[in-house]
Amino acid sequence: MDIISLTLMAVTLGPLEPQLEFAGENRNEIEQALSLVPTEQLSGMEWLIEHMPMEDLKTLSAEFLLTNCDLAYQSINDAPWGSEIPKEVFFDAILPYANVNERREDWRSDFSVRFADIIKDAQTPSEAAVLLNQEIFNRVGVKYSTKRPKADQSPFESMEAGLASCSGLSILLIDACRSVGVPARFAGTPLWYNKSGNHSWVEIWDEGWHFTGAAEPTGDELNKGWFTGSAGKATKGHPDHAIYAVTWEASDKHFPLVWRPNDTTYGAIDVTDTYVADSQSVNIPVRIKSVLNDARLKQTVLVIDDEGNVLLEGQTNGERADANDHLTVSVPKGTWITVVSETDANTLQVEQETICELDGEKLTSKRASAVAEKLWNAKERALRSTHKDAHERRVVEHGELSMPYWYTVYGDAQVGDRSLWISMHGGGGAPPTVNTRQWENQKKLYTLEEGVYLAPRAPTDTWNLWHQHHIDPMFEELVEHMIVFEGVDPNRVYIIGYSAGGDGVYQLAPRMADKLAAAGMMAGHPNETKPDGLRNIGFALHMGEKDGMYDRNKVASQWEEQLSELQESDGQGYRHQVVIHKDKGHWMGGQDAAALPWLATFDREPNPSKIVWLQDDVLHNQFYWLHVDEPKARDRTVAQIDGQRINIQTTHRGAMTILLNDDLVDMSQPIVVTVNDHAPSTYHASHDATVIKQSMRDEIDWYSAKIDLVIE
């Protein structure tokens, strides 16, 4: 029997037999890799086959494994620091041919040559990693982009696309490091503490583990990055909010792949402590207590930063706790935080260690208003900080979409009293140049006696320019821009639009009525929408008599009938102005401008006693004083408050919250709620500062109590 056969028999009978069995039809390739590997590399090959993902055993060739193993050993032998790398670090952070589930490629053969000159003068793994991070991405022409083909790209997939996510960039840098003998591994978190998303980066070994952001070099240093603040708030052991590093060693944890949430193939090490310890060393503690008559109270508290992120939800200590034992949050110096309990709220900028004391006395109507004022001041400052750059650039962004806007101010209304007119252009389903030209026309289409006249440019060029799902949050942010930077009165916000812009008014006005005073539709088509939600705002409809395209004129007449019927049956709602301009086609020659003075007579009613909420295909969680967590298309709700009685008729099923304030009910008295003609239920509501914080949309639109229902 020859030597190779004897070797194969030893392999077959050895500890790798389970892997060989799993390889199935590919067993011969794995056996060849083990039999042909040089003796000095055998331990590495055995480790690799023992720890490699099981699916790779079925597909990888002997040639691939032998090449990978040989080049990995060559890289460590050639590196000046090679003799200093522990064997277990070499096995887990240089030898593997992949990081996670990316496409398997022979990147070593390319990278070991391509990047050799970059690190030729480096004397440590840290120096080499820094140089690679500074150079390789420009050299291979890869940059960060959310438009990359997929998250888990292999190095060559990223190089082909020229784009990569943080994961793809990290994989590329790790493989570049490994190709020249720098131990490197994949690290990241599946979800930041504030639920703002995931992130991936790179850890490299140099007498211990260090980190760097791929394609985000921080000069010549490691252990710095934009994400260190967020990483410092990670939670060890949390399946979503911890920080993990990939290991191919046996582990009781798996690395959570955001793009493949059910894949538990790749082992992980929880490395949260490293990042939290580094962060806390430069953070300043704020100790929180709630006090009533000089006695400390147990109360649930939220700590929120200027971007609205919840930094901490915890409970203050009562008198049984040590006098120095306080609920504590640590934040970087200069951070603004708002601390909210059910009875009080305080806002402070953290410059030194301090105690934040909350008033534990039950909220009265007067104190609720004072707390609301403090919370609005904090929110306004946060909005200014958050929106400053975007407003200076005159753009609202949502995901990958951008909505530029132009505006001018008419009249001399005082700051805080100005009206806002959002005027939507026509076009749609046309080349960008056509829609941009329509935008330029819209800027000059109307003038005002008073107010901020604002013309946004639609984020897309589709036929439904102004009523896609992204428009609603973009308009909400746009209104915030104008409130904080131009002194707009939130009770005097109007939307108007012509042609495709009119289509947008038809759709947006009913579903955003709780944020509007009135809306003016000119020469548009409603498509499938209905007018039910318009009960509490003014609605003007102007149409050319001869505007027959898509039956716009006929539909306008039908809407006039519907609005009249709704107004007649309701009595106090659905105030409208419908004008069909005789002998006019799609262009009404400016006669539609007569709508604006009529619209200007309306102010928003933020707390109407009756609301009609018809969900569109674009869903909203809140409409005036009703909130649902799981909205459903076409659900219809009619709700009315009469004294201390609330009557709700709804097709919605599931949780619903009634939001209340002193303008709606007397909080000191019982509240009787009837749903869908079932037996009434009696509730007692009390002011709660956390409800004020969570419900505040502007300085006028907020609620201080709630009643939670489950509708079956």
N, C-alpha and C positions, 0 to 999 in steps of 0.2 A: 504494500500500500504506500502511495507517495506521500510526501510531507503535507501537501495541500489537503488531501483527503483526511489525514490525521487531524489537521487543524480544524477542518469543517466538522469532524466528529466531536471535537472538544467543544466547539461553539454550540453544536446541537444539544450537547448534554449539559451545558453550562447555565449560568444564571440568566442569560439573555434568551432562553428558550421561549418565554411568553411573547417577547417581541418578535421573534422569528415566526412563531405560530401565527401571530396577528398579521404579519406581512403577507401571508397567503401566497398568491401567485408571484409576488415580488420578493419572496424569501431568498431566491438565488442571488439577487442584487445585494441584499443586506449581508449575506454570507460572504460574497466576494469582497465587499468593503472591509469586512473584518479580517479576511484571510490575506488580502493584498496590502493592507496598510503597513508602513514601516514599523518595526518593533518599538521605536522610540515614540511613536504616535498611537500605539495600540490602546493605551489607557484612555486617551482622548476620544478615540473612535468608539470604544465600549461605553464611555460615559454618554456620548452623543446619542447612540442607539438606545441606550436605556432610558434617556430622558426626552427624546424627541417626541413630538405629537404623534399619536398613534396613526392618524391618517397618512402621515408622511412615510410611514413604514411601507405602505402599499404602493407608493408612487416614485420615490426618489431612487435614482440609479446609483450603482456603485461608483461610477465615474464622478458624479456630482459630489458624493460624500467624500471620496478620496481627495478630490481637488480642494474642496472646502477645508478639510482637515489639514492638508499639507500647507496651504497658504496661511491658515491660522497659526500653525506652529512657526512658519517662516516669519510672520509678522512679529511675533513675540521674541524670536531669536534675534531679529534685526534691530529691535527697538533698544535704545540706550537704557531704558528702565525695565527691560524684559525680565531680568533676574530678580527684580523686586516685586513682581506680580505673584501673589499666592496662587497655588495650583487651582484651588476651588474658585477663585475669581476668574482665572483664565478660562476654566471650563464653562462657567455660567455667563460670562460677559464678553468673551472674545470668540470662543469656538462655535457658538450657535450660528447657523446659516440664515436665521430669521429672528424676528422679534415676537410677532404675534401671528395673525392669520394672513399676512400679506402674501402676494404671489411669490413662489420660490424662484430665485434667480441666482446665477453665478456672478454676483456683484464683486466678489473679492478679486477675481482676475483683472477686472477693469479698474477698480478703485485703488488697489495696491500700487498700480502704475500711475494712474491719473492724479493721485493726491500726494505722491511721495515727495515732490519738491516743496510742497507747502510746509511740511513738518521736518524738513531736513536738518534744521538747526535747533529743534525742540529737544530739551533734555529731560522733560517730565511729561507724564500723561496730561497734566493740566495745561501746560504750554501747548501741547499738540492739539488738544480739544479746542482751546480758544482760537488758535490759528485756523483750524478747519471750519469752525463756526463763522469766522470772519470771511472766509474765501470761497468755500465750495458752492454756495448757492448761486453766487454770481457766475462762477465758472460753468456750472451745469445749466444755468438759465432757469432756475426754479424759484418761484416766489409764492408767498401765502395768498390764498384766495378761497372764498367759500364756493366759488364756481368750479372747483376742481372736480374731476369725474367721480371720485369716491373718496371716502375718508381713509380707508386702509390701503393706500397705494404702496406698491413696492418702489424701490429707488428708480428703476427704469420706467415705470409707469408715470412717476412724477416728472422725470426728465422729459418724457415724451409729451406730457401735457403742458409742461412749463408752469404748472400750478399745483399746489398741494395744501391740505389742511395742516393744522398743527401736528396731527398724527403722522401724516405723510412726511412732513419736514423732519420730525423727530426720527422716524425710521431711516431716512436718508443720512442724517448726521450720525446716528448710532453705527450704521454700517460703514460709513467713512472712517469713523474712529476705530472700529474693530479691524478694518482692513490694514491699518498701520500699527496695530498692537496696543491701542488704547481701550481698556475695558469700559464698556458703555452698556446701559440698559434703558429700557422704555419705562417712563414714569408718568403719573398724572392722576387726575381725579375725575370720576364719572359725572359729578355735579358739584359746583361750588356751593358753599354754605348758604348763599342767597338765591340759589336755584337759577342763576343767570346763565348756566351752560356748563360744558365740560372743558377740560384742557389737557394737553399732553406735552411733555418736555423730556429732557435727557438727563440722566445721571451718569457721571463718569467716576472711575475709581482712581484715586491717587492718595495712598495711605489713608483710605477712608472714602466715603461717597460724597460727591459734590453735585451740584445741578447747574443747568443752563437752559435757556429757552432756545430751541432750534431756530436758526435764522434770526435770532434776537440777541446777538452778542452784546455784552456789557463791558466794552473796552477789553482790557486784558484780564478781567476778573471773572471768577465763577461765583455761584451762590448769590446772584443778584438777578432780578427780573421784575417785570411789571406785576406778576402774579403773586409776589411774596406776601402782600397784604392779605389777599384772599386765602392763600395757602395757610397763613397763620391762624385762620379761623376754622380750619378743618377739624373734623371730629374723629378721633381715633376709633377704629372698630365699626364705624358707620358704613353700611354697604354702599351708600351714595356719596357721603361727604368726607370720607377718609381720603388719604393720598397713598397710592400703591405704586410699587415698582415690580416689573415683571421678573420672575425667576423661572428657570427650567428645572430647578431642583424640586423634589417632592415638597408640597406645601398643602396645608389645610385650607388655604384661601385661593381664590382664583382672581385673575385680573379682569375687572368688569369692562368688557368691550362695548362701548356705547352703540356702535354700529351693528353689533351682533349680541344683543342682550342675553340671549339664552346659551351662549357659548361659554362653557366653564373649562376649556382646554388648558389655558395658560395659567400657571401658578403665579402667586403674588406674595409680596412682603408688604405689610402695613408700615409705611415709613413716615406716618403723620407726625410723630414726636419730633423728628428733626426739624420740620418746617414750623411747627407751632412753637417749639422752644426758641428758635431763631427769631420769630416774630415777636414773641412776648418780651424778649429782652429789650426791645425798643418801643414797646407800647406803654401807655399810661393808664393806670387803673382808675375807674370811677366806681365808687361804692354807693349803693342805692338803698334807701330806707323809706318807709312810709310811716308817717307819724300822726297820731290823733291824741290830743291832750297830753303831749309829751311821752306817750307810750307807743312803742313800735308795733306795727301791724303786719300780719301776713297778707300780702296782696300779690296777685299775678301782675307782672310788669313786662312791657315790651320796650326794647331799646332799638331805635331805628336810626339809620344814618341818613345823610342828606340826599341819597339817591333812592330812599324808600326801602332799602334792604333791612330786614330784621336781623340785627346783630345778636340779639339775645332775647329769649323768652324764658322767664324764670319767676321765682317767688321771693319777695322780701321776707326777712326774718322777723318773728315776733319777739316778745320780751324774754322768752325762755332761752333764746340763743345768747351767746356771749356778746357783750356790748360792742366788740370790735369785729364781730362776724356779720358781714354785709354781703348781699348779692352784688357781684362785681363783674364789670365788663372792662376789658382792656382794649384801647384803640390808639392809633398813631396820634402823635401830638398835632394839634390844629384841627382835628376832626370835629365836625358839628354832629351832635346826637340829640335825638328827642326821646325822652323817657316818659312812657305813658302807663298809668294804672287806670283802674276803673273810676277813680275819684279825682285824678289830677294829671297834669302834663307839664314837664319842664324841658326847655331847650337850652343847651349850653355848648360852647366851644371848648374842647378839652385842651388846656395848656399845661396843667399840672394835676397831680393827684388831688381828688376832691370827693366830697360826699354830696350826692344829689338827694335832697330831701323832698318827698312828695307829701301833699296834704291828704290825710286819710279821711277827712270829713266828707260825708255824703254830698254829692253834687246837687245843688239847687239850680233852678232855671238861670239865675244870675251868674252863678259860678260856671255853669255849662257854657254860657256865652263868652265868659272870660277865657275859659280853656280853649274854646273854638278859635278865639282871636289869636291866642298864642300858637296854636297848631297851624293856623293859616299863615302867620308870619314865618314860621319855620318852613312850611311848604313853599311859600313864595320865594324865600331865599334859596331853597333847594332847586326850584324851577329855574330861577335865574342862573344858577351855577350849571345846571344840567343842559339848559337850552342856549346858553350864551353863544357858543361857537356856531351852532346851527342857525341861530337867528342872525348873527353877523353875516353868515353866508347866504341868508334868505333861502333856507331849504329845510324841509322836514323829511326825515329818513325813517323807513320802516323795513326791517330786514335788508334786502338788497335793492329796494326801491327808493327813489328820491323824488320829492315833489318840490321844485323851486317855486318861489312866490315873489310877487311884486306888490307893493302897496303905496298909497299916498294918503295923507290926512287932510280932510276938509273941515273948515270951521274952527272955532276956538273953544270947544268944550274942554272943561278942566280934566286933567288926568284922573282917571277913575270913573269918569262920566261918559266917555266916548262910546259910540256905537261901533260895531264891526259888521262889515258887509263882505261876505265871501262870495265872489262872483266867478262862476264856472264857465269856461269857454266851450265852444262847440267843436265839431270835427268828429274824431273817433273812427276807427277802422280805416285809417289813412296813414300815409307816410309821416314820419316825425316832422318834416318841414311844414306839412299842411297843418298839423295840430299846433305847432309852434306859432304859425302865422295866425291861427284862430286865437291863441293866447294873447298875442300882441293886439289883436282887434278888441279883445275883451277888456283890456286895460283902459281903453278909451270909450267903451260902450255906454257907461253910465257915469253921472256925476252926482255928488251929494251936497246937501246944505251943510251937513255935519257928519263926521264919522271917519273911520278908517275904511277905505275902499281897497280891498285886497283881491288880487287875481292870482290864483295858483295855476301852475302848469301841470296837467295830469301826469301821474307817474308812468302811465303806459299809453300806448297808441291803439288800444283795442276799441271795439265798438262800444263797450260798456265802460268808458273812461272813468265815470264818476260814481259808480255804485258797486264796485268790487269790494271784497271784504277788507282790503287794506285802507280804503278811504276813510272809514269811520274813525279808527285810531289816529290816522294822520290829521284829520280835521280836529279831533280833540286836542292833539298836541299843538296844532296851529292856533287854536283859541287860547291855549295856555301861553304861547309866545306873546300874543297880542295883549293878554291881561297883564302880564308882568312887565313887558317892555314898552307898551304903548298906552297903558292905562285904560283898557277897554272895560266897560261895565259888563259883567257876565250875564246880566239880565237884558242886554241889548245886542244880542248876536243874531244876525240874519244871514240866510243863504239865498242866493239867486243864481240863475243860470239860463243860458240860451241854447236851443237845439240839443246837442248831446249833453250840454250843461243842464238844460231843462229836464232831460231824462234823469240826471243825477238828483235834481231837486225833488222830483216825483218820488224817488226811492229813499233818499236820505231824510227828508223832512219827517215822514211818519216814524221812522225808527230812531231818529235823533231829536225828536220833538222836545224832550226834557232838557235839552241844552240850548234851545232856540227861543227867540221871541216870535219870529215869523219867517215865512219862506215865500219866494216868488218864482214861479215856474213860467218860462217863456219858450214857446215853440218846441216843446219836447214830447216824449212819449213815455207813459208809465210802465210799459211792459206788464209784468204780472202783479205789480204792487197794488195795494188798496189804501184808501184814505183814513182808515179807522184811527190810526195813531195821532191824527192832526187835531184832536178835540181841543187842546188847550193852547194852540198857537194860531196866529193869523196865516191864511194861505191865499196867495194871489195866483191866478192862472190867466195868462194872456196868450191868445192864439189867433193866427190869421185865418179869416173865414175860408180862404182858398188853400190852406196848407194841408193838402190831401195826401202827401207822402206818408205811408204807414198808417193812414186814417187818423193822423194827429188831430184834425179838426173834429171828426166824429167822436173820438175818444174824449176830447176836451169837453164836448157837450155832455157826454155821459158822466164825466166827473162832476160837472156842474149839477146835474140831477142828483148824483149820489151825495154831494156835499149838502145840497138843499134838504134832501130827505133826512140826512144825519142831523142837521141843525134843527129841523122841525121836530124830530123825535126827541132830541136831547134838551133843547131849550136854551142852554147857556154856552154850548160849545160849537165848534166847527164854524167859526167866523171866517168868511171867505169873500173874495172878490174875483169874479170870473168875467173877463171881457173878451168877446170874439170880435176882432177888428175887421170891419166890413171891407170887402174887396182887397184884403191883404193876403199875401201868400206867406211863405216861410219867413221872409223878412218883413217886419211890421213897420219899417221906416221910423223907428224910434218911439212909436206910440206906446210901446210896452213900458217905457220909463215911468209912465203914470202910476205904476204899481208901487214904486219906491216910497213916495210920501204916505201912501196908505199903510204900507208895511211898517213905516217908522212910528206909527201911532201905537204899536204893540210893545209891551215889555213882557219878558218871560215871567211866568208864574211858577216858581220852583216848588211850591207846595199846594198844588190844586187839590180840591176835595174829591174830585172824580178823575180817574184816568182810564184810558182804553189802550191796552198794550197788545198789539198784534205782532208776533215775531215774524220777521222776514226770513229769507234764506241766509242772510247775514245776521248772526245771532248776537243779542246783547244780554248781559247778565242783570243789568239794572235799568229800570225805567221809572223816573220820579222816585216814589217811596216804596217800590217793590223790587226785590232782588231774588234771583234764582241762580243756583250754582250750575245746573245742567239745563240750559234753555233748549227748546225744541222748535224746529221750524213750524210756522203756522199756528202755534199755540195762541189762543186769544184769551185775554183777561180783562174784565171790567171790574174795577174796584172803586168803592166810594166810602168816604168818611162823613158821618152825620153825627156831630157831637162826639159821644164816646162810643159810637157804634161803627163798626167797619164791616161792610158787606163785600164779599168777593165772589164773582162768578168766573170760573176759569176752566179751560180744557187741560191746563198744565197738571201733571202728576209728578209728585215727588216733593222735595224740600222747597219752601218758599219763605222768605223773610219779609216782614212788614217793618219798614224803617220809620221812626217817629221823631217828632220834635214838638216844641211847645206851640208852634203855629198850627199843628194838626190836631192835637188832643191835649187834655188836661192830665198831666202825668200823675197828679195826686189822686186821681179817681180811677176806678176799674174801667177796663176797656173790653167791650163785648165784640167778638169776631164771629161772623157767620160765613161759611164757605159752601157754595153750591147748595144753598137751602138746607143744609144739615143743621142739626141742633147747635145753637150758639155756644161758644166757650168764652169764659171770662179770664182776663189776664191783668196783671199788674206790671207796668213798665217803669223803669227808673233810669235816670241819666247815667251814662257810662262814657267816660272819656275815651276808652278804646273804640267804642262805636263811632264817636266823633272823628277820631283819627282815620278809621278804616273807611268811613263813608264820605269824607270830605272831598268834593270835586272842585270847589272854588270857595271863596270867602262867604258866599251866601248859601250855597248848596251843600248842606250837611245835616246829619241827623244825630241824635244823642241817645236814642233807645231803640230797641228792636223786639219784635215778637217772632219767634221761629215756629213755622207750621210744617206739617207733613200732610200733603193732600193725596188722598188715595182714590 
